[in-house]
């Protein structure tokens, strides 16, 4: 009786019969067999190796997932499906190729099955072996033989596969070999250290206190001396390294910043460890002592002044905050009202192009107090620009997020919505150093325009919208329309 692998080889041979690979001219079945061989160096799991043999069935033959599931089981079908592009032949690198690949890469990024990552890595390596051989023989002339293949886009794809498999598969020979092939064709794409043996220290946050959450991940108190930021699955080692690099730059510039002393793995996620001895976030301090909200608002205002007083040069490599603000409009308001979106974009464009720093994720969950001194974490959104962007972030976190459901702010910050609103009011008074209600109202209105645009962006990212979502979007659009009629600048 044949086993699963033997049956898969026969099935794939029959289904691919008469076909040849476009880029190599070789009998097609050799490619899935090579992918299976690469997988066999990473795992003894027959389902994963079988999926390697069958991975091109749906894309390149009349075979179906239903047939694969009936013959080889549900998991094999799932692995094949996760690796398949159902909308176009795999050999056509047309204008939409990158978008399609982004969608399939997202499937890999979100999957909890290690077989999905292994399959992506093995197939990419099998393809790159062929390209690397041609490149070693012909140099740049080799691309002329592949008119439908854009080298820059291929480099992007290989790089993404490597970034998304690095945490779990960087010790495999397949990972190291693919790094070498990419660097041989596009020198300097990866640090050569990536092709050497590396094992991240493995830690667990089970039972650890969750002390903060954000768009990029969660922060846990690991022990009395260390906190760990655990990044969500969408973050690669590149994202973590970039944030650590920005933190070091900020520290040198005089911003009170906690510096990570190591990248770790937390399950299948990256973590960054920070030495924050006997420290608590300002959110925790306010939750424990809500009557002290004004005191902590004063500390936050001083930290904001420190950040906003730092000026960079144009070659510092820090992006303008306008890019993030425009993205809120483009992915939110523009889908609802193009004319309103243009008015919002014009107001953002009219902000002065200053080179002073903006933290980009400034709230009490990202500021620790250690021995009475504040220390910032989460530097991944560090940018340059007008401080109205920072004020808008604060107003969004403490006020706008809770306008329809106060519990959203209460869960995020750990204290009541009433305290959150009081905190923002106290912060703004101390930041602007004024009790002038007209002045406070003016700045709040300018910040709120960015907040309502951000809220629409946040809701639309969910995908399918509920009736409640539509109601909130309509309210935000109404607010934006009134604000764009009233305001001629967002600067203050």
N, C-alpha and C positions, 0 to 999 in steps of 0.2 A: 504494500500500500504506500502510495506517495505521501510525503509530508507536505506541509504548507509551502515551503520554499520551492520544492521541486515542481509542485503544481503551478505556482506563480511563474516560474521560469518558462514552462511549457505554454501557459496561457498568454504571457507577454510576447513570446516568440511568434505565436500564431497571430496575435492582434497587430503586431508591428511588421508582419511579413511583407517583404517587398519595399519597405521604406528605408530611406537613408537619411542620415543627419545632414542638415543643410550646411553647417559650418565645417564639417569634416569630410563629408562624402562617404563616410563609413556606414556599414550596415547598422540600422537603428538600434537593434537589440543590444549592441555592445555598450551603448550609453547607460541604460537602466541596470545592466549587469555591473558596470563600473561603479555606479552609485551604490548598489547593494554591497559591493566589495568594500567600499569606503566605510559604509555603515557597519559592516562586520568588524572593522577595526575599533569601533567605538562602543559596540554593544553586542550582547548575545541574545537580545530580545528578537525573537522570530517575527513578531508583528512589524517591528520597525524595518527590519531587513526586507521583509516581504513588500512593505509599502514602497521601499526603494526600487524594487523590481517593477512595480506597477505604477510608479508615480506619474508617468506620461500617458497612461491609458486614456484618461478622460480628456486630456488636452489634444491628443494626436490620433486617436482611433475612435471607432464607434462604440467602444465599451462604455458602460455607465457605472456610476457609484452603486446603484442598486445591485447590479451583477457582481461587482467586487464584494459588496457586503454579504451577498448570499453565498459566494464561494469562499471568502477568506475572513469574514467576520466584521463586526461593526467598527472595531478600533482601526483595522487596516484601512477600511473605507474612509474613516475620519482623517487619518494621516494623509491619504492620497488627496482627499478633498481640500485639506488645509494647504497643500502645496500646489493646487491646480488653479490656473487662470482660465475661467470659464467663458470669457468674453471675446478672446481673440487667439489665433495661433501663437504659440510661444516663440516662434522664430521671427515674428514681425515686430520690430522695434519702431512703432509708429508714434505719432504725436501723443497718444494717450498711454504709451507703454509705461512711463514712469508712474503715472497715477495708478494704473492697475497693479504695478508692483508694490506701490506704497500700501495698497489695500491688502495684498497678500502678506506683506511683511507685518502689517498690523495684526493679522490673524496669528502669525507666529509669536509676536510680542505678547499677545493676550493669552496664549494657550498655556495651560498648566502641564501639558504632556511633553516631556523632554524629547520624545520622538519627533515632534514637529521641528524643533530646532535642529536636531541631528539630520533630518531629511533635507532641510534648506541648506545646511552647511555642506552635506555630501554632494548634492546636485550642483551647487555653485562651484565646488572644488573640481568636480568632473569636467564642467564646462571650461573652467579657467586653466586646467591642465592643457587642453587643446589650444587655447588662445596663447598661453605662455610659450608653448612649443613653437607656434607659428611666429610669435614675436621674437623669440631668440634666434630664429633662422632668417627673418626678413625685416626686423625692426618695424618702423612706422609704416612701411609699405604694406604690411600684412592687412591693415584696415581696408585697403582698396578692394580686397577680395570679399569684404563683408559690407556692401553699401548700405544695408539696412541697420547697421550696428554703429551706434554712437559711442566712441571710447569713453567720453566723460560720463555719460549716463551709466555705462557698464561699471566704471570705477565707483560711481556713487552706489550702485546696487551691491557690489561686492563689499564695499565698506560698511554698508548698513547691515548686511548679513553678519559680518564679523563683529560689529559693535553689539548686535543683539544676541549673539551666541557666546560672547567673551566670558561672562560670569560663570556659565555652566560648562562650557566646552573648551576653555583656553588651554587645558592640559592635554587635549587630544592631538595626535599627529596631524589630523585633518585640518584643525584650526591653524596650527603652525605652518603647514604647507601652503594653505591659502594665503596667509600673510606674506609668505615669501614670494608667491606668484604675483600678488598685487603690487608688492614693492619692486619686483623686477620690471614690471611694465610701467608703473607710475611711481618712480622712486620718491621716497619720503612720505608716502601716504600714511604709513604707520611707523611708529617708533620700533626700531629693531628689537627692543626688549619684549615686544608683544609676541615675538616668535620664539621666545625662550620659556622654559618652565616657570609657571607662576601659580601660586596657590594663595587665595585670599584667606585670611583668618576667618573662620566660621563662628558666628555668635548667634545667640537666640535672645529674643526680647520677650519670650513667653514669661508672663508674670510681672514684667516690668511696667512701671507706671507710664501711661501715655500723657505727655505734658504739653503737646502741641500738634496741630495738624495744619496742612497747607496744600496748595495745588500740586507740589512736587512730592510730598510724602508726609510722614509722621515723625515726631521727635519723642524719644523714650528716655526716661531716667534709667540708665543701665546699672549704676551703683552710686555710692556717695560722691564719687569723683568724676564720673564720665556720663555724658549723654550721647545718644546715637540718633542721628537722623537717618531714617529708613526711607529710601526713595521708592516711588511707585514703579511698576514694571515697565513703564514707558521710558524710563531714564536709562541711558547707557553709561558705561564707565567714562565716556567722553564728557557727558553732562556733569558727572560728579567731579572729574578732574578740573573742568572749567570753573565750577563753583568754588572749589578749593583755591584755584589760581586767583580768582577775583577776590576771595577773602584775604589772601596774602597781600594783594595789591592795595586793598582798602586799609589793611592794618598799617602798611608802610605810609599811607597817606594820612594817618592819624585818626582813623575811624575806630572806635572801640569795638573790635571784632574778635570773636572766638575763632581760632585757627584749628582746622582738623589735623589730627596727628596720624590718621590712617584710614584707608578704605577697607571695609570688611564685607563679607557676604552674610546676608540675613535671609536664610532660605534661598530663594531664587531672586533676591533683590540686593541691590547695593546698599551699603550703609557707610556713613562717615562718622567717625568717633571724635568727640570734642571733650577736652578736659575742662569741665565746669564744676569745680569743687564746691559742694554745699550751696549750690545756686538754684534759684527758681526763676521761672519766667515772670514777667510783670503781670501777665494774665493770672497766674497763680496767686501772686501777692494781692491783686485786686479782689479775686474770688474770696480769699481769706479775710480781707479787710476792705469791704466795699466803701466804707466811709473814708478810706485813704485814696480814693480814685483821683482826686485833685492833685495830691502829692505825686502820684505816679505819672499823671498827665504832664506835670512840670518836668519830670525826668525825661519823658519821651520828647517833649518840645526841645529840651537842650540837646538831646541826641540828634534830632532832626536838623537843628541849626548847625551842628558839627558836620553832618553829612552834606548839607546844602552849601556849606562854605568852601568845600573842596573843589577846586577847579582843575580840570585836566587839559591836556593838549589834544589836538585832533588825531594824532597818531597813537593814542593810548589804546585804541581798539575797543573802546566801550561804546555800545550803540546808543543812538538817540532814543529817548523815551517815546518820541512821536511815532515810531514804528509800532510799538505796542498799542498805543492809543488808536492809531488808524486801523489796526487789526480788529479792534472792538467794533468799529463802524462797518468795516468791509464784511465781516462774518455775521453781523447782527442787523443793524439798522438798514443797511443797503438792501437786505432781502425783504424789508417791509415797506420802505419808502425811500426811493432813490433821491428825490429832491431834498428830503430832510437829511439824508446821509451826506449829500454834497455840502449842505450848510454846516453840518458838524465837522466835516473834514476841513472846510475852509477855516473854521475857528481854531482847529488843532494846528493847521499849517501856519496860522498867524502868530503862534507862540514864538517868542524869541529863541533863536538857536544858541542858547547858552551852553557852556561846557561844564557846568557845575553838576555834582553828583546827585542822583536820585536813587534811593534804595530799591524801590519797585515792589517790595512786599513788606512794607513797614507797618507792623502791628505789635501788640503787646505779647503775642505768642512767640515772636521772633526776637525778643529782647530779654536776656537773662540778667539777673542782678547777682553779682558775686562780690562778697565783702563790701557791699554798698556801691559797687561800680557797675554800670550797665555794659553788657556785651551783646553785640548783634550776631545772629546767624542768618542763614538763607540769603546768600549774596548772588544767587543765580540771575536775578532780574536787575542787577546793578546797571544803571544807564546814566546818561546825561540829559539835562533838560530843565524846564521850568518847574519849580516846586509845586505848582498847582496839581501836577500829576500825583505827587505824594499825598497832598491834602485830599485828593479825590479817592485814593486808595483807603485812607483812614475813614473818610465819610462812608464809603462803600461798606467796609467791614463792620462799622459800629452803628450805622443808621440804616442805609438803604437795604441791606440784606435782610433786615428785620421788619421792614415796613408792611409786608404781607404776612409774615410769619415770624414773630419775635423769637421763637424757639431756635431758629436757624443761627442767630447771633449768639444766643445763650449756650447752644451746644458748641459752637466754634470757639468762643472766648472763655466759657466756663463761669460767666457771671451774668446777672440779669440784663435784659435789654434796657431797662431804665438806667442802670449803672453805665452801660455802654454809651448811651446817648449823653449822659452827664460827663463821662470821660472825654468824649469828642469835643463837647462844648468847652470844657476846661483846657484841653490841649490847644484848641484853636486860639483861645484868648491869650494863652501864654506864648504860643508860637508867634502870633501877630503883635503881642504886647499891647493889647488894646481892650477896652471895655465898650468901645463904640459899636452899638448894635447894628448900625447901618453898614459899617465896615465889615463886621462879622457876617452879616447877611449877604453882602456882595461876594465875598470870597466863597462862602458856602454854596451860593447859586452857581458860581463858575465851576466849582468842583463837582457839583451834583450833575451837571450836564455829562461829564465823563462817566459818572456812576451809572446813570440810567442807560447810557450806551453799553456799558459793561454788563449790566443786568440782562439786556436783550441778548448780547453775545453769549452769556452764560446759559440762558434758557435754550437758545437755539442749538447749542452744542449737544443737548440731550438727544436730539433726533426727533422722534415722534412727539408732537406737542399735544398736551391735554387742553381741555377747555379752560382750566385754571391757568395754564401757561399762557394761553392766548389773552386772557384777561389781564395778566400782569404786563405782557408785552404792549397791549393797547394803552394801559396806564402810563407806561414808560415813554411810549411814543408821544402821548399827549403832553407829558412833562417836557420832553425834548423840543417839541414844536414851540411851546411857550417860551422856553429858554432861548432858542435860536432867534426868536423874534425880538427878545429883550436885550440879548448880549451882543456886543460888537467886538469883544475880545475876551479871552480866558485868562490873560495875564493880570496880575495884581501887584 
